[in-house]
Amino acid sequence: MPEHDLTGRVAIVTGGNQGIGRAIAHDYADHGADVVIASRTLSTAEAVAEEVRARGRKALAISTDVASNAEVVRMVQQTMDTFGRVDILVNNAGGSHGRTYNRGALLEITEEDWDNSMAVNLKSVWLCSRAVAPIMQRQGRGAILNIGSVSAQIQHGTRVGFAVYSAAKVGVNNLTYSMAAEWGPTIRVNGILPGFIETPRVTPTRSEEGNAVRTRAIALGRFGASEELAKAATFLVSDEAGYISGTIIEVHGGYKSSLPPLEAVH
Ligand SMILES: NC(=O)c1ccc[n+]([C@@H]2O[C@H](COP(=O)([O-])OP(=O)(O)OC[C@H]3O[C@@H](n4cnc5c(N)ncnc54)[C@H](OP(=O)(O)O)[C@@H]3O)[C@@H](O)[C@H]2O)c1
């Protein structure tokens, strides 16, 4: 049997339409899984679904706002109607700033920014996980993977503009532990904290000056590729990680030093 064989498994990847989620969808397909891509933009989700099909696996694109319980429930129902099972959930959708919220200093952001960032980055993890957990329990097996951030670590989360995002991602870490405890032994729940990963949306928001500061703080001297992150995501949901649950691994190239406040170097 090839390593990390996911043949016959159905994986939902939220935010799988680009960046890290897209790389995870590709890698899961390469290891034999059928993949559901759930994001608000249907056209890009369809494009990734097509890429999964080109790799020989089945795929389904579903327009979903993971911050809405009704949409999450509908997305999981559509997955069940199509594939009849859910083996893997990757809670990947999120980000430090988005369509419905801004990133900013604590005295600048609005209540709406706070609520929307928390909804997309934290509440969504609970909504999607609780929608699939009973299915996985009935199946007798399941794996949930939460994509957090190094921003959840105190020394990195203190950068100006990242307070709400970091607080939400700290919550994701705790949810990972709680879900692993409540849903074991049937469901394994783990997390990944990415460091600075090259993605089409995030990379252009980082200035050259900021990048130089960040790169100096990374032991491997470079940003990571989404494909490198995806390798860890495949391992954690595979049978080779069968005794790993309630664990959060860091994929950041040795990014350990504390960054100076990045007020001027976004
Ligand atoms: N890139 C990095 O350096 C980095 C570092 C640390 C952590 N992370 C984390 O890794 C994850 C992926 O990051 P990324 O850089 O790949 O981000 P990205 O390129 O912005 O992709 C995130 C995807 O999530 C989807 N999304 C956002 N809000 C959503 C919602 N309410 N419902 C459904 N889908 C939604 C977006 O698609 P739609 O707009 O079409 O919905 C988008 O395609 C995030 O959780 C992020 O916090 C990334």
The ligand as an SDF file (V2000), in Angstrom:
LIG
                    3D

 48 52  0  0  0  0  0  0  0  0999 V2000
   -0.8550   32.0920    3.7890 N   0  0  0  0  0  0  0  0  0  0  0  0
   -0.2620   32.1850    4.9630 C   0  0  0  0  0  0  0  0  0  0  0  0
    0.8850   32.6430    5.0810 O   0  0  0  0  0  0  0  0  0  0  0  0
   -0.9780   31.7220    6.2180 C   0  0  0  0  0  0  0  0  0  0  0  0
   -0.2880   31.8350    7.4450 C   0  0  0  0  0  0  0  0  0  0  0  0
   -0.9110   31.3980    8.6060 C   0  0  0  0  0  0  0  0  0  0  0  0
   -2.1800   30.8650    8.5490 C   0  0  0  0  0  0  0  0  0  0  0  0
   -2.8310   30.7820    7.3630 N   0  0  0  0  0  0  0  0  0  0  0  0
   -4.1880   30.2100    7.3810 C   0  0  0  0  0  0  0  0  0  0  0  0
   -4.3150   29.2470    6.3610 O   0  0  0  0  0  0  0  0  0  0  0  0
   -5.6350   29.2540    5.8390 C   0  0  0  0  0  0  0  0  0  0  0  0
   -5.6010   29.4490    4.3330 C   0  0  0  0  0  0  0  0  0  0  0  0
   -4.8590   30.6120    4.0600 O   0  0  0  0  0  0  0  0  0  0  0  0
   -4.5370   31.0980    2.5610 P   0  0  0  0  0  0  0  0  0  0  0  0
   -3.3810   31.9990    2.6680 O   0  0  0  0  0  0  0  0  0  0  0  0
   -4.5300   29.9470    1.6420 O   0  0  0  0  0  0  0  0  0  0  0  0
   -5.8160   32.0200    2.3270 O   0  0  0  0  0  0  0  0  0  0  0  0
   -6.5580   32.4860    0.9750 P   0  0  0  0  0  0  0  0  0  0  0  0
   -5.6380   32.4080   -0.1810 O   0  0  0  0  0  0  0  0  0  0  0  0
   -7.1990   33.7740    1.3060 O   0  0  0  0  0  0  0  0  0  0  0  0
   -7.6660   31.3760    0.8360 O   0  0  0  0  0  0  0  0  0  0  0  0
   -8.6610   31.2710    1.8120 C   0  0  0  0  0  0  0  0  0  0  0  0
   -9.9040   30.8090    1.1270 C   0  0  0  0  0  0  0  0  0  0  0  0
  -10.9300   30.7620    2.1060 O   0  0  0  0  0  0  0  0  0  0  0  0
  -12.1400   31.1160    1.4770 C   0  0  0  0  0  0  0  0  0  0  0  0
  -13.0000   31.7530    2.4690 N   0  0  0  0  0  0  0  0  0  0  0  0
  -12.8030   32.8960    3.1530 C   0  0  0  0  0  0  0  0  0  0  0  0
  -13.8650   33.1750    3.9090 N   0  0  0  0  0  0  0  0  0  0  0  0
  -14.7630   32.1730    3.6860 C   0  0  0  0  0  0  0  0  0  0  0  0
  -16.0640   31.9100    4.1490 C   0  0  0  0  0  0  0  0  0  0  0  0
  -16.7000   32.7390    4.9990 N   0  0  0  0  0  0  0  0  0  0  0  0
  -16.6980   30.7850    3.7140 N   0  0  0  0  0  0  0  0  0  0  0  0
  -16.0880   29.9360    2.8570 C   0  0  0  0  0  0  0  0  0  0  0  0
  -14.8590   30.1450    2.3710 N   0  0  0  0  0  0  0  0  0  0  0  0
  -14.2060   31.2620    2.7790 C   0  0  0  0  0  0  0  0  0  0  0  0
  -11.7930   32.1380    0.3880 C   0  0  0  0  0  0  0  0  0  0  0  0
  -12.6210   31.9470   -0.7550 O   0  0  0  0  0  0  0  0  0  0  0  0
  -13.9720   32.8130   -0.9490 P   0  0  0  0  0  0  0  0  0  0  0  0
  -13.5990   34.2510   -0.7360 O   0  0  0  0  0  0  0  0  0  0  0  0
  -14.4070   32.4970   -2.3390 O   0  0  0  0  0  0  0  0  0  0  0  0
  -14.9500   32.3000    0.0600 O   0  0  0  0  0  0  0  0  0  0  0  0
  -10.3480   31.7720    0.0420 C   0  0  0  0  0  0  0  0  0  0  0  0
  -10.2460   31.1050   -1.1710 O   0  0  0  0  0  0  0  0  0  0  0  0
   -6.3750   30.3660    6.5940 C   0  0  0  0  0  0  0  0  0  0  0  0
   -7.0920   29.7940    7.6660 O   0  0  0  0  0  0  0  0  0  0  0  0
   -5.2610   31.2440    7.1140 C   0  0  0  0  0  0  0  0  0  0  0  0
   -5.6260   31.9360    8.2820 O   0  0  0  0  0  0  0  0  0  0  0  0
   -2.2700   31.2010    6.1990 C   0  0  0  0  0  0  0  0  0  0  0  0
  1  2  1  0
  2  3  2  0
  2  4  1  0
  4  5  1  0
  4 48  2  0
  5  6  2  0
  6  7  1  0
  7  8  2  0
  8  9  1  0
  8 48  1  0
  9 10  1  0
  9 46  1  0
 10 11  1  0
 11 12  1  0
 11 44  1  0
 12 13  1  0
 13 14  1  0
 14 15  2  0
 14 16  1  0
 14 17  1  0
 17 18  1  0
 18 19  2  0
 18 20  1  0
 18 21  1  0
 21 22  1  0
 22 23  1  0
 23 24  1  0
 23 42  1  0
 24 25  1  0
 25 26  1  0
 25 36  1  0
 26 27  1  0
 26 35  1  0
 27 28  2  0
 28 29  1  0
 29 30  1  0
 29 35  2  0
 30 31  1  0
 30 32  2  0
 32 33  1  0
 33 34  2  0
 34 35  1  0
 36 37  1  0
 36 42  1  0
 37 38  1  0
 38 39  2  0
 38 40  1  0
 38 41  1  0
 42 43  1  0
 44 45  1  0
 44 46  1  0
 46 47  1  0
M  CHG  2   8   1  16  -1
M  END
$$$$
